[in-house]
Amino acid sequence: MAIASRSTPTTPDILTYIQRHFSAEDEFLSMLRQEALDAGFPEIWIAPEQGAFLQVLLRCMGARHVLEIGTLAGYSAIIMARALPETGRIVTVERDPERAAFARRAVERAGLLGKVVVECADAREWLHTLRPSDPLDFVFIDADKLSYGIYLDLSLPLVRVGGIICGDNALAWGEIASDSEDLDVQALRAFNWHMATHPQLQCCLVPLGDGMLIGVRLW
Ligand SMILES: C[S@@+](CC[C@H](N)C(=O)[O-])C[C@H]1O[C@@H](n2cnc3c(N)ncnc32)[C@H](O)[C@@H]1O
């Protein structure tokens, strides 16, 4: 069955337009990206327009308790922290000590030490021990793709009803609908399916950056 579509493809001109007008990136974040590149980090942080979307979402929800799985240089954590109220907190977990240390320094320079905690741990183990004092409003999953399903299962019980789980790379670098047998692509397909069919979630896929799968907890 053909599905009617009026979707506009994101051409390079349209992407430039979106990034020019709807980006969360300021001079500090642009400098941070450059420093992370200079430090040899892979260029796998979210796109600036994804940052703007995350900030709008967090503000709409009045989010105060955020968990991020996958910190890298702290780029997305800083973006999200900026959209939280003074009493808001984000805990971001990163297994690589060098990256965690880099992110902590970035958070300090951003003046966000009171809002962002960078945990250095393997999220697959650490999440089993996490007992947040308040239910989570928002979880951003952006670490190893093979473990996305585990992250969903471990974090969903910690999320309040009406809270959101968001998985990055929902389009699997453009391969989500291809016949690629790459293990990361397969894992993302399985995660998307798990989210889409989860009885406690209502989901949508936002095709910004490499795609963001958003699921709101219903009960
Ligand atoms: C895509 S990057 C995160 C980008 C970041 N969210 C941003 O947009 O600025 C993924 C990060 O997750 C980390 N990671 C991978 N597997 C992990 C695990 N099991 N536990 C914690 N961190 C992990 C990697 O070391 C990497 O730095």
The ligand as an SDF file (V2000), in Angstrom:
LIG
                    3D

 27 29  0  0  0  0  0  0  0  0999 V2000
   27.4580    9.7370   20.2710 C   0  0  0  0  0  0  0  0  0  0  0  0
   28.5560   10.0200   21.6100 S   0  0  0  0  0  0  0  0  0  0  0  0
   27.6220   11.0910   22.6630 C   0  0  0  0  0  0  0  0  0  0  0  0
   27.4560   12.4490   22.0850 C   0  0  0  0  0  0  0  0  0  0  0  0
   26.8190   13.4500   23.0330 C   0  0  0  0  0  0  0  0  0  0  0  0
   25.5240   12.9740   23.4880 N   0  0  0  0  0  0  0  0  0  0  0  0
   26.6270   14.7680   22.3190 C   0  0  0  0  0  0  0  0  0  0  0  0
   25.7500   14.8280   21.4290 O   0  0  0  0  0  0  0  0  0  0  0  0
   27.3320   15.7270   22.6200 O   0  0  0  0  0  0  0  0  0  0  0  0
   28.4780    8.5020   22.4750 C   0  0  0  0  0  0  0  0  0  0  0  0
   29.3280    8.4400   23.7290 C   0  0  0  0  0  0  0  0  0  0  0  0
   28.8590    7.3310   24.5030 O   0  0  0  0  0  0  0  0  0  0  0  0
   29.9490    6.7270   25.1340 C   0  0  0  0  0  0  0  0  0  0  0  0
   29.5690    5.3490   25.4600 N   0  0  0  0  0  0  0  0  0  0  0  0
   29.5150    4.2970   24.6230 C   0  0  0  0  0  0  0  0  0  0  0  0
   29.1220    3.1980   25.2870 N   0  0  0  0  0  0  0  0  0  0  0  0
   28.9320    3.5680   26.5730 C   0  0  0  0  0  0  0  0  0  0  0  0
   28.5430    2.8790   27.7520 C   0  0  0  0  0  0  0  0  0  0  0  0
   28.2630    1.5830   27.7240 N   0  0  0  0  0  0  0  0  0  0  0  0
   28.4480    3.5770   28.9110 N   0  0  0  0  0  0  0  0  0  0  0  0
   28.7230    4.9110   28.9390 C   0  0  0  0  0  0  0  0  0  0  0  0
   29.1220    5.6050   27.8520 N   0  0  0  0  0  0  0  0  0  0  0  0
   29.2190    4.9610   26.6800 C   0  0  0  0  0  0  0  0  0  0  0  0
   31.0810    6.8220   24.1150 C   0  0  0  0  0  0  0  0  0  0  0  0
   32.3420    6.7380   24.7510 O   0  0  0  0  0  0  0  0  0  0  0  0
   30.8020    8.1790   23.4700 C   0  0  0  0  0  0  0  0  0  0  0  0
   31.5870    9.1800   24.0570 O   0  0  0  0  0  0  0  0  0  0  0  0
  1  2  1  0
  2  3  1  0
  2 10  1  0
  3  4  1  0
  4  5  1  0
  5  6  1  0
  5  7  1  0
  7  8  2  0
  7  9  1  0
 10 11  1  0
 11 12  1  0
 11 26  1  0
 12 13  1  0
 13 14  1  0
 13 24  1  0
 14 15  1  0
 14 23  1  0
 15 16  2  0
 16 17  1  0
 17 18  1  0
 17 23  2  0
 18 19  1  0
 18 20  2  0
 20 21  1  0
 21 22  2  0
 22 23  1  0
 24 25  1  0
 24 26  1  0
 26 27  1  0
M  CHG  2   2   1   9  -1
M  END
$$$$
